[in-house]
Amino acid sequence: MSQTSQADSQSTGVGKPQIYLSIVIPVYNEEKRISATLDKLLAYLSGQTWSREIVLVDDGSSDGGIPLARRRLEEAREVCRVISYGANRGKGYALKQGMLASQGRYVLFTDADLSTPIEELDKILPWFEQGFDIVQGSRKMPGAAVERHQPWLRENMGKVFTWLSNFIARVDVRDVTCGFKCYRDEVAHDLYGRQQIFDWSFDAEIIYIARLSRYKLKEVPVRWFDERGTKVHLLKDSVRSFWGLLTIRMNGFKGLYNQPAKASVFPQPGSNAS
């Protein structure tokens, strides 16, 4: 059941019950992997009774992944919305659009390859009842299970980035970049409304703003499996990310994150939602 109106993409509307969970998935040329992802996602959702929406954010894809995903979700009668803005702007930008357009009481961000199995959500949601505002998966704490590791260089660069994030940006987490994070709706809208960085360091920026805002954050150990086919360019993205961490601290010193969150950045010129 596709939603096509621009108004519906931004608010639940007067008198409409709030959706329980929004699942936001950034998508960039995922045609080869999206079918397997949807098989797993739909199998899990078929056993859930809570209401949900799936928000696919098309980050300038040039393949058939988005149409394929939309058809499959509509056939399964899942509420699906697609946000598109034309050009490839990066994962951080895609998430900003998806998070600000989400309508759920809780908002989950998960990678398109489901490296963290969707079933791990069962470990995440109960923590909100304990008063946490953000609950995110971790591959680097006791109880986590990495079933297939990344190539040695990429995995160790990820560890270095987490160390630098803790040292420079003071985020105080064990796993900055795990692509499985869930937020209360108002927290997601606030944090991503203040987001300014869209490269690999956006994860650290969001956590930095969360710490600055004194939101309660919980890390939960999860299963994780490296799916080959990453679009990360190690050298280029590593340099950008280091500069991004410095930018986060400079923004913090300047008070740029103290500004009220933008209500929405969607739609952008040339954007559409369907």
Sequence and secondary structure as in RCSB ss.txt:
>XXXX:A:sequence
MSQTSQADSQSTGVGKPQIYLSIVIPVYNEEKRISATLDKLLAYLSGQTWSREIVLVDDGSSDGGIPLARRRLEE
AREVCRVISYGANRGKGYALKQGMLASQGRYVLFTDADLSTPIEELDKILPWFEQGFDIVQGSRKMPGAAVERHQ
PWLRENMGKVFTWLSNFIARVDVRDVTCGFKCYRDEVAHDLYGRQQIFDWSFDAEIIYIARLSRYKLKEVPVRWF
DERGTKVHLLKDSVRSFWGLLTIRMNGFKGLYNQPAKASVFPQPGSNAS
>XXXX:A:secstr
 B   TTTTT   TT   EEEEEEEEESS HHHHHHHHHHHHHHHTT  S EEEEEEE S  SSHHHHHHHHHHH
TT  EEEEE SS   HHHHHHHHHHH  EEEEEEE TT SS GGGHHHHGGGGGGT SEEEEESSSTT EEEE  
 HHHHHHHHHHHHHHHHHS    S S  SEEEEEHHHHHHHHHH    STTHHHHHHHHHHHTT  EEEEE EEE
  S     HHHHHHHHHHHHHHHHHHHHHTGGGS   S   S TT EE 
